[in-house]
Amino acid sequence: MHTNMLSLLSPAARRWLRERGADPDQTDPIPGDASGRRYWRLPNQQLFMHAPPPEDVLPFLRVQHRFMRAGLAVPKVMAVQLHSGFMLLEDLGGVDLKAILDADAATEFWMQKSLALIVQLQQAGKSSCARPPLPNFSRQRLGDELALFTDWYLGRHRGLVLDVTQRQALHTFFASLMDSALNQPEVWTHRDFHARNLMVQSGLERLAMIDFQDAVSGPWTYDLASLLWDRYWDWGQDRRRAWIMGFRKMLLQHREKVPSEKEFLRSVEWMALQRNLKILGIFCRLAYRDGKQDYLGLLPQFQKYVLDGLAVDPTLNSYLPLFRPWLNP
């Protein structure tokens, strides 16, 4: 029994668990994520999730239903109470891709598995299970993500008020990134496809996805950028580009109409810029709005990612003088 955590299980949660044959005294807490959701591990390969308002479990259920029907590896839902945000889920184990890669265990093998899973997800989105469609990753959504950088990173974290010239340059830059994203094929997109959200099923030699409630129909490079520009390791340009070309070959094997290597690489790297700017804003919002100050320690990785992305693309070099003062420590 974990007395310190039992106090965090409300009487309603304890009663609900007992009604479903689970013993609340046998719960083991699992560290939470950036959201307001909380998790406890139970015996018999089950997890209890509590998503109190303003969290909403309906998006998770809607996506889980589609993904499960399409044959994707996701946790089964055993029971749910919508108004309380209670859910019993299949426990996919405690080993995620981060733990495997931290141990340097078959890194190339599992990265190839990860790339293949993105392709599998994209192909599944073409099946009958894709109806009704997932929400569209529109220009408005892309713009809202980039506004996080302006509002929370530049405004709240750096305390900057941009002048007219800076605002116009940033607007032009953002428009280029959004145009690139919107010109890509639309596919099922997890939207947070990183190592902590991929559970390793070692006996089956497969990966299962979690935390997919924000999935959309979006650019086919988005999840690839999420995986390769990770918060945990900087793989370096050469290794990332090799994986990008490997991913492109996988798309070709599925008879996809894929741009040239140069064009595809640029679309991935521009997608990474969009996402990394968003992450800088999200981490600042988590720190200043939600009191999760540890996220500020992750900023240097993504500051470097953005500066590197601007430096390696000749068409974006002109933005370096704009961004350098903002992104240097």
C-alpha positions in Angstrom: 0.0 0.0 0.0 1.2 3.5 -0.8 -0.3 5.7 1.9 0.9 8.9 0.4 -0.9 8.2 -2.9 -4.0 6.8 -1.3 -4.9 10.2 -0.1 -4.8 11.4 -3.8 -7.4 8.8 -4.8 -10.8 10.4 -4.0 -13.5 8.4 -2.3 -15.3 8.3 -5.6 -12.3 6.9 -7.4 -11.8 4.3 -4.7 -15.5 3.3 -4.9 -15.4 3.1 -8.7 -12.3 0.9 -8.7 -13.9 -1.5 -6.1 -17.1 -1.7 -8.2 -14.9 -3.0 -11.0 -13.1 -5.6 -8.9 -10.0 -3.6 -8.4 -8.4 -2.9 -5.0 -7.5 0.7 -4.6 -5.0 -0.3 -1.8 -2.9 -2.0 -4.5 -2.3 1.0 -6.6 1.2 2.1 -7.6 1.5 5.7 -8.8 3.1 6.4 -12.2 4.7 9.8 -12.7 2.4 12.1 -14.6 3.0 13.8 -17.9 2.6 17.5 -18.9 -1.2 17.3 -18.7 -3.5 17.2 -15.7 -4.0 13.4 -16.1 -2.8 11.1 -13.3 -2.1 7.3 -13.5 -1.9 4.4 -11.2 -0.7 0.9 -12.0 -2.9 -2.0 -10.8 -2.4 -5.8 -10.7 -3.6 -7.9 -13.7 -2.1 -5.6 -16.3 -4.4 -2.7 -15.7 -3.9 1.1 -15.3 -6.3 3.5 -13.7 -6.3 7.0 -15.2 -8.0 10.0 -13.7 -8.5 13.0 -16.0 -10.3 15.6 -13.9 -11.8 18.7 -15.6 -10.7 20.5 -17.6 -9.2 17.3 -19.0 -11.6 15.4 -21.3 -11.3 11.7 -22.0 -13.6 11.7 -25.0 -10.8 12.7 -27.5 -8.7 9.8 -26.3 -11.7 7.3 -26.6 -12.5 8.5 -30.1 -8.9 8.1 -31.3 -8.4 4.8 -29.5 -11.5 3.4 -31.2 -10.3 4.3 -34.6 -6.7 3.1 -34.0 -7.8 -0.2 -32.4 -10.2 -0.9 -35.4 -7.3 -0.2 -37.8 -5.1 -2.8 -36.1 -2.7 -0.4 -34.5 -1.1 -1.3 -31.2 -2.8 0.8 -28.5 -4.0 0.0 -25.0 -7.5 -1.5 -24.7 -10.1 0.3 -22.7 -11.7 -1.8 -20.0 -14.1 0.7 -18.3 -14.8 4.4 -18.4 -16.9 7.0 -16.5 -17.0 10.1 -18.6 -18.2 12.7 -16.2 -15.6 11.7 -13.6 -12.7 11.2 -16.0 -12.1 7.7 -14.7 -10.7 5.0 -17.0 -9.3 1.5 -16.7 -6.8 0.7 -19.4 -4.7 -2.2 -20.5 -1.2 -1.8 -19.0 1.4 -2.0 -21.8 4.2 -2.3 -19.3 6.8 0.0 -17.9 9.4 0.0 -20.6 9.2 2.8 -23.1 11.5 3.6 -26.1 13.4 6.1 -24.0 14.5 3.4 -21.5 15.6 1.2 -24.4 17.6 3.9 -26.1 19.1 5.2 -22.9 20.5 1.7 -22.4 21.9 1.9 -26.0 20.1 -1.4 -26.6 19.7 -2.0 -30.4 19.2 1.7 -31.1 19.1 1.2 -34.9 16.6 -1.7 -34.6 14.1 0.2 -32.5 14.5 3.5 -34.5 13.6 1.5 -37.7 10.6 0.1 -35.8 9.6 3.6 -34.9 9.9 4.8 -38.5 7.9 1.8 -39.7 5.2 2.5 -37.1 4.7 6.0 -38.4 4.2 4.6 -41.9 1.8 2.0 -40.5 -0.2 4.8 -38.8 -0.3 6.8 -42.0 -1.4 3.8 -44.1 -4.1 2.9 -41.5 -5.5 6.4 -42.0 -6.5 5.4 -45.5 -8.7 2.5 -44.3 -12.4 2.4 -43.7 -11.6 2.9 -40.0 -10.6 6.4 -40.8 -14.3 7.5 -40.9 -15.4 9.8 -39.5 -12.1 11.7 -40.1 -9.8 13.0 -37.4 -9.8 16.8 -36.9 -7.9 18.6 -39.6 -4.5 20.1 -38.9 -5.5 23.4 -40.4 -3.6 26.6 -41.0 -5.4 28.0 -37.9 -4.1 25.1 -35.8 -0.5 25.5 -37.1 -0.7 29.2 -36.5 -2.0 28.6 -32.9 1.0 26.4 -32.3 3.5 29.0 -33.5 1.7 31.7 -31.5 2.8 29.8 -28.4 6.4 30.7 -29.3 5.5 34.4 -29.7 3.3 34.7 -26.6 5.0 32.4 -24.1 8.6 32.2 -25.1 9.3 35.7 -26.5 6.6 37.5 -24.5 6.5 35.8 -21.1 9.9 34.1 -20.9 12.1 36.7 -22.6 9.9 39.7 -21.8 10.2 41.0 -25.4 7.9 43.4 -27.2 8.5 43.1 -30.9 8.7 46.1 -33.2 6.9 46.3 -36.5 9.9 45.0 -38.5 10.4 42.0 -36.2 6.7 41.2 -36.3 6.5 41.3 -40.0 9.7 39.2 -40.5 8.3 36.6 -38.0 4.9 36.6 -39.8 6.6 35.9 -43.2 8.7 33.2 -41.7 5.7 31.5 -40.0 3.8 31.7 -43.2 6.5 29.9 -45.1 6.6 27.1 -42.5 2.8 26.7 -42.6 2.7 26.7 -46.4 5.3 23.9 -46.4 3.2 21.9 -43.9 -0.1 22.4 -45.7 1.3 21.4 -49.1 2.1 17.9 -47.8 -0.2 14.9 -48.0 -2.6 14.7 -45.0 -2.3 11.5 -43.0 -3.1 10.2 -39.5 -0.7 12.1 -37.2 -0.1 11.1 -33.6 1.1 14.7 -32.9 3.3 13.7 -29.9 5.3 10.9 -31.4 8.3 10.7 -29.1 10.1 8.1 -27.1 8.1 8.3 -23.9 4.9 7.7 -25.8 6.1 4.5 -27.5 5.9 1.4 -25.3 8.3 -1.4 -26.1 6.6 -4.8 -26.4 9.9 -6.7 -26.3 8.4 -10.2 -26.5 6.6 -9.2 -29.6 9.4 -6.9 -30.9 6.9 -4.2 -31.5 6.0 -0.7 -30.3 2.6 0.4 -29.0 1.4 4.0 -28.9 0.0 5.9 -25.9 -1.0 9.6 -25.3 -2.6 9.9 -28.7 -5.7 11.9 -27.8 -4.5 14.9 -29.8 -4.2 13.0 -33.1 -5.2 14.8 -36.2 -5.2 14.5 -40.0 -2.0 16.4 -40.7 1.3 16.7 -42.6 3.1 13.4 -43.2 6.4 14.7 -41.9 5.0 15.9 -38.5 5.5 12.6 -36.5 8.9 12.1 -38.1 10.0 15.5 -36.9 8.6 14.7 -33.4 10.7 11.5 -33.3 14.0 12.8 -34.7 14.2 16.2 -32.9 13.6 14.7 -29.5 13.9 16.3 -26.1 16.1 13.5 -24.8 18.9 13.3 -27.3 20.4 15.3 -30.1 21.0 12.7 -32.8 22.9 15.1 -35.0 22.3 16.2 -38.5 23.9 13.2 -40.3 22.1 10.5 -38.3 18.8 12.4 -38.6 19.1 12.8 -42.4 19.9 9.1 -42.8 16.7 8.2 -41.0 14.8 10.7 -43.0 16.0 9.1 -46.2 15.2 5.6 -44.8 11.7 6.9 -44.0 11.3 8.2 -47.6 12.2 4.8 -48.9 9.5 3.2 -46.8 7.0 5.6 -48.3 8.2 4.6 -51.8 7.7 1.0 -50.9 4.1 1.7 -50.2 3.8 3.3 -53.7 3.5 6.8 -52.3 4.2 9.7 -54.6 7.2 11.2 -52.8 9.1 14.4 -53.6 12.8 14.3 -54.5 15.3 13.6 -51.7 16.2 17.3 -51.5 12.5 18.5 -51.4 11.5 15.8 -48.9 14.4 16.6 -46.6 13.5 20.3 -46.7 9.9 19.5 -45.9 10.9 17.5 -42.8 13.4 20.1 -41.6 10.9 22.9 -42.0 8.3 20.8 -40.1 10.8 20.3 -37.3 11.3 24.1 -37.1 7.6 24.7 -36.8 7.3 22.0 -34.1 10.4 23.1 -32.2 9.3 26.7 -32.0 5.9 25.4 -30.7 7.7 23.3 -28.0 9.7 26.3 -26.8 6.3 28.0 -26.2 4.7 25.0 -24.6 7.6 24.5 -22.2 7.4 28.1 -21.1 3.6 27.9 -20.7 4.0 24.8 -18.5 6.6 26.6 -16.4 4.9 29.9 -16.0 1.2 29.0 -16.1 1.3 25.5 -14.6 4.2 25.9 -12.2 6.3 23.1 -13.8 9.6 24.9 -13.7 11.6 21.9 -14.7 10.6 22.4 -18.3 12.7 25.5 -18.5 15.7 23.3 -18.2 14.7 21.7 -21.6 14.8 25.0 -23.5 18.5 24.9 -24.6 18.0 21.7 -26.6 15.2 23.3 -28.7 16.9 26.7 -28.9 19.8 24.8 -30.5 17.5 22.9 -32.8 16.0 26.1 -34.2 19.3 27.8 -34.7 20.8 24.7 -36.3 17.7 24.4 -38.6 18.1 28.0 -39.8 21.8 27.6 -40.3 21.7 24.5 -42.5 19.1 25.8 -44.9 20.5 28.6 -47.3 17.0 29.9 -47.9 16.5 30.5 -44.2 19.9 32.0 -43.3 18.6 35.5 -43.5 16.5 34.8 -40.4 19.5 34.0 -38.2 20.1 37.6 -37.1 16.5 37.8 -36.0 16.5 34.6 -34.0 20.0 34.6 -32.5 19.4 37.2 -29.8 16.1 35.5 -28.9 17.6 31.9 -28.7 21.0 32.4 -27.2 21.1 31.9 -23.4 
